[in-house]
Amino acid sequence: MTRTEGRPRRLARTRAQLAFLSTGVLLHGAAFLLWVWFMLTFVFARSGAVVPVAVAGAGAMAVTWLQRRRFAAYAGVVIPGVPPVEGDNELERVKRRLRTGAYWRQLGYHQLAGPVLGAVEAVVLALWAGSVGGITFYGWYWVFPQEWAFTQWANVDGWLLAVVGLVVLPFLPRLTGALVRWEGVIARRLLGPSRADELERRVEDLAERRAETLAAADAERRRIERDLHDGAQQRLVSLAVSLGLARATLTDLPPEARAVIDEAHREAKEALEELNHLVRGLHPHVLDDRGLDAALSGIAARAPLPVQVTVDVAERAAPAVEAVAYFVVSEALANVTKHARANRAEVVAVRTGDTLRVRVTDDGRGGADPSGGTGLTGLAQRVASVDGTLALDSPPGGPTVVTVELPCTLPSAL
């Protein structure tokens, strides 16, 4: 950026900073006068103290709103608002507001920091006016009538005012910018939410964004499952049926051709089975249609060992929660099959209040270790994605018990 191109930006910034100081003097003065009026009215009119409290509270909120607008418009500083106070009526809201730290921080800004800042702003504005007035003193000398008394200073002190103005003026933009930045730091701490409130708001924002991400991922899995079920899966079924009919009807083919058809038929059925497994891994269609009981019973029916399933869920949980419960049981039974050497397993899913509790038990050898590559780490991460908890109890010799607790209600995005 050249010096010529940067000059308009510096002038615009200086004008904004001067407007910031000018409006600051007015708002700080108004807030101070409001407080003085409130104290006088409250002391000398005790019978009508409710009205001054209400007016002072509304006035403080208005001045705080104007201060936030001033910082945003002229200083480029965005000060977040504090959470609103709930209450059945205005008096109740005023009482609760008086018990919040945000109110007393704002009061400290308006009545303690405000007068000091207003005085400093007035001094800086006076320096600007004095410097510009001193530099242009001789111009005013020719503009105003000769009878005005101050024109008599032109031959005595006019040159001194011009020199002082030329010396002081170059330092004023930096002084003004430093004051604006300093006021921004103070205002963010006193007019905005506290660090605890900011952390709470950030946690809420992160929770909402995570909920939206999980909802989008779940919707995408459903779409892929639906596309595979309606597209590739149906084509594979049709191919397997056609190959089966060809093998049954074309009996006069050479043995080599029949062997090729038999191999293609077997490969088609295996591919169909793998695709079915993949579709169930993305999102079980039966979970949406028939609920958690039917979905878990389907997992148990496909397991290579006896599995007893007990489901007591009077009211369905959020779809994302049911999906997590489904995958927990699926992965847990897969681990039982691969590592536990168990003879039987049991799955229990019970809803108690707003908590869905899922327990998977097997009579295997025990000693399950999450760091041993059994998939328990990924399972714990999937459970944590919906603010759930996973507990593992697997002493050597068994039995192994995996207990998962999931919240049934999640943010609306899910």
Stockholm file with secondary structure:
# STOCKHOLM 1.0

chainA/1-414         MTRTEGRPRRLARTRAQLAFLSTGVLLHGAAFLLWVWFMLTFVFARSGAVVPVAVAGAGAMAVTWLQRRRFAAYAGVVIPGVPPVEGDNELERVKRRLRTGAYWRQLGYHQLAGPVLGAVEAVVLALWAGSVGGITFYGWYWVFPQEWAFTQWANVDGWLLAVVGLVVLPFLPRLTGALVRWEGVIARRLLGPSRADELERRVEDLAERRAETLAAADAERRRIERDLHDGAQQRLVSLAVSLGLARATLTDLPPEARAVIDEAHREAKEALEELNHLVRGLHPHVLDDRGLDAALSGIAARAPLPVQVTVDVAERAAPAVEAVAYFVVSEALANVTKHARANRAEVVAVRTGDTLRVRVTDDGRGGADPSGGTGLTGLAQRVASVDGTLALDSPPGGPTVVTVELPCTLPSAL
#=GR chainA/1-414 SS CCHHHHHHHHHHHHHHHHHHHHHHHHHHHHHHHHHHHHHHHHHHCGGGTHHHHHHHHHHHHHHHHHHHHHIIIIICCCCCCCCCCCCSSHHHHHHHHHTSHHHHHHHHIIIIIHHHHHHHHHHHHHHHHHHHHHHTHHHHHHHSCTTSGGGGGTTTTHHHHHHHHHHHGGGHHHHHHHHHHHHHHHHHHHTSCCHHHHHHHHHHHHHHHHHHHHHHHHHHHHHHHHHHHHTHHHHHHHHHHHHHHHHHHCTTSCHHHHHHHHHHHHHHHHHHHHHHHHHHHHCCHHHHHHCHHHHHHHHHHHSSSCEEEEEECSSCCCHHHHHHHHHHHHHHHHHIIIIICCSCEEEEEEEETTEEEEEEEECSCCCCCGGGSSSHHHHHHHHHTTTCEEEEECCTTCCEEEEEEEESCCCTTC
#=GC SS_cons         CCHHHHHHHHHHHHHHHHHHHHHHHHHHHHHHHHHHHHHHHHHHCGGGTHHHHHHHHHHHHHHHHHHHHHIIIIICCCCCCCCCCCCSSHHHHHHHHHTSHHHHHHHHIIIIIHHHHHHHHHHHHHHHHHHHHHHTHHHHHHHSCTTSGGGGGTTTTHHHHHHHHHHHGGGHHHHHHHHHHHHHHHHHHHTSCCHHHHHHHHHHHHHHHHHHHHHHHHHHHHHHHHHHHHTHHHHHHHHHHHHHHHHHHCTTSCHHHHHHHHHHHHHHHHHHHHHHHHHHHHCCHHHHHHCHHHHHHHHHHHSSSCEEEEEECSSCCCHHHHHHHHHHHHHHHHHIIIIICCSCEEEEEEEETTEEEEEEEECSCCCCCGGGSSSHHHHHHHHHTTTCEEEEECCTTCCEEEEEEEESCCCTTC
//
